[in-house]
Amino acid sequence: MLKIITNSPQETIAAAEKLGSLLKKGDMIAYKGGLGAGKTTFTRGLAVGLGLGDNVTSPTFALVNEYRGDDLTLYHFDMYRISSEEDLESTGFYDYPFEDNVAAVEWSENIADFLPKNTIYITINRLSELEREIIIEDGGRFAAAWN
């Protein structure tokens, strides 16, 4: 487990950009954190780190936004309104080619039972207006990058 404190949206984006540069095809990011915690801001940094630019918006009403690059796509899901496997199936979640791309899932706790075993969990806790505690549970995969 890796714990990072950021003091601004820019620092949150920078931490996520660093993580994004370490991701590989097939990685699934599962976010935990309340409204306004910074999940979409973090995803903006992931997209930059993956070389996809920073034109990231919340997928709240679309359920999924796709950010395409030459080599991979970042699928950014919002599972806030999903409460069953039937709901999840209706989103087309199982039809996405995750093995060749990267996915980031907001409100992942709503589909926790359906996430792959090697999912990278990121909890974002809002400590103050600007300060965030970011906890990365990745089995130690990224710890060396922050030492």
Secondary structure by P-SEA (a helix, b strand, c coil): cbbbbbccaaaaaaaaaaaaaaccccbbbbbbbcccccaaaaaaaaaaaacccccccccccccbbbbbcccbbbbbbbccccccaaaaaaacccccccccbbbbbcccccccccccccbbbbbbbbccccbbbbbbccccccccccc
